[in-house]
Amino acid sequence: MTDIELADAIESVRDQLVDAATRATGKPVAFEVGDIEMEFTIELRKEVKGGAKVKAWVVEAGADASRTRGETHRVCFTLKPRNAATNGPWLVGNDEPGDTSGFGD
């Protein structure tokens, strides 16, 4: 099993949003990203090396019944993505105005 930190799972979602925005460059349609609801089964573990810190690790789906190292917990939260430069909503698309003249041809 590969352990994934909760922070890494959230970072992956952020990276995928940036990738989607990059792929949309030059496309005539943009989408506003709404709230992102996330739910994970996590295991809290105390890491003793490098200081005693508690970290949340994402547990693979269906694996929580066989876990023996710690208790699992379910966490749910909603992220509201914002454009860091403008503090406005995050758009997946480009800044050019759309053109529907080619639709329906």
C-alpha positions in Angstrom: 0.0 0.0 0.0 1.2 3.5 -0.8 0.6 6.1 1.9 -0.7 9.5 0.7 -0.8 12.5 3.0 -4.1 14.4 3.1 -2.2 17.5 2.1 -0.8 15.7 -1.0 -4.3 14.6 -2.0 -5.6 18.2 -1.8 -2.6 19.4 -3.7 -3.3 16.9 -6.5 -6.8 18.4 -6.9 -5.3 21.9 -7.0 -2.8 20.8 -9.7 -5.6 19.1 -11.7 -7.6 22.4 -11.7 -4.5 24.3 -12.9 -3.9 21.7 -15.6 -7.5 22.0 -16.7 -7.2 25.7 -17.0 -4.0 25.4 -19.0 -5.6 22.9 -21.4 -8.5 25.3 -21.9 -6.2 28.0 -23.4 -7.6 29.1 -26.7 -11.0 27.4 -26.2 -14.1 29.6 -26.6 -15.9 28.4 -23.5 -14.8 29.0 -19.9 -16.3 27.4 -16.8 -16.4 28.8 -13.3 -15.3 26.2 -10.8 -17.9 25.8 -8.0 -17.5 24.4 -4.6 -15.4 21.2 -4.4 -16.7 18.7 -1.9 -14.1 16.2 -0.7 -14.5 13.1 1.4 -11.6 10.9 2.6 -11.2 8.0 5.0 -8.0 8.9 6.9 -5.8 7.4 9.6 -4.1 9.7 12.1 -0.6 8.7 12.9 2.0 10.2 15.1 5.3 10.6 13.3 8.2 10.4 15.8 11.1 11.1 13.5 11.8 14.8 13.0 9.7 15.8 16.0 6.4 14.4 17.2 3.8 15.5 14.7 0.4 14.0 13.9 -0.3 13.6 10.2 -3.4 12.5 8.4 -3.0 9.8 5.8 -5.6 8.9 3.2 -6.6 5.3 3.4 -7.4 3.3 0.2 -11.1 2.7 -0.4 -12.2 -0.6 1.1 -8.9 -0.9 3.1 -10.1 0.4 6.4 -11.4 -3.0 7.7 -7.9 -4.5 7.4 -6.0 -1.6 9.0 -4.2 -2.5 12.1 -1.8 0.5 12.8 -4.5 3.0 13.9 -8.1 4.1 13.9 -9.6 5.4 10.7 -11.8 8.5 10.6 -14.0 9.9 7.8 -13.5 13.6 7.0 -15.6 15.7 4.7 -15.0 19.3 3.7 -15.8 21.8 1.0 -13.2 23.8 -0.8 -14.2 27.1 -2.5 -11.5 27.8 -5.1 -10.5 31.4 -5.6 -8.2 33.0 -8.1 -5.1 34.0 -6.0 -4.3 37.0 -8.2 -7.8 38.6 -8.3 -9.6 36.9 -5.3 -12.4 36.3 -7.8 -13.9 32.9 -8.7 -11.6 30.4 -10.4 -12.3 30.1 -14.1 -11.3 27.1 -16.3 -10.9 28.7 -19.7 -9.3 31.7 -21.3 -9.7 35.5 -21.3 -10.8 35.8 -24.9 -14.6 36.4 -25.6 -16.4 33.3 -26.8 -17.8 32.9 -30.4 -20.7 30.7 -31.1 -20.8 31.2 -34.8 -19.5 27.7 -35.5 -22.1 25.9 -33.3 -24.8 24.0 -35.2 -23.0 23.9 -38.5 
